[in-house]
Amino acid sequence: MATMMEAVGEQTVWDVIGLYLQLGYTHILPKGLDHILFVLALFFASSRLKPLVWQVSAFTVAHTLTLALAVLGLVTLPPEIVEPVIALSIAFVAIENIVFKDMQRWRPLVVFAFGLFHGLGFAGVLVELGMPQGQLLPSLLSFNIGVEAGQLTIILAMWFVLHRFREASWYPGLAKGASALIALVALWWVVERMFLGG
């Protein structure tokens, strides 16, 4: 980490922007399986772009807020709390997909609340990486934009593959089956992170 921070100190602001864009994107794809599953759970609630945009917008606002506050040292929560809640958020959204036929009106509020904890998770990654003190704002914004690009890549890829089939008779079964699988994985993560030190 020290080596990377020393290198950052020698780079221009554009180099830093490029570096943190890459770090944000790769934190989602391919490294962020928990965040990938969360975005997939959002997608399987509705493959229509408008509801997805509402959800992702709520998530973005929330995690941007806590990411900035945590990196600035204004908000802190231990990983022992943040990581199980992130796993629980994935399970909750996936189970909601199974229980309700359509996306509920409260979903953006739920996603916003969980997004606050995801932002703290993102902040933990940035704290581990270290932040260039002289270029805090561009690195923070670039990391966040990289994260968003990763999330949008997932959503657009899924939309491109499955949107044309959303009226098919088998699609609800696929969405519920995928949501059930996501929920099982996430519930295991809750247990692992709370009781097994995972």
Secondary structure, 3 states (H helix, E strand, C coil): CHHHHHHHHCCCHHHHHHHHHHHHHHHHCCCCHHHHHHHHHHHHHCCCHHHHHHHHHHHHHHHHHHHHHHHCCCCCCCHHHHHHHHHHHHHHHHHHHHHCCCCCCCHHHHHHHHHHHHHHHHHHHHHHHCCCHHHHHHHHHHHHHHHHHHHHHHHHHHHHHHHHHCCCCCHHHHHHHHHHHHHHHHHHHHHHHHHCCC
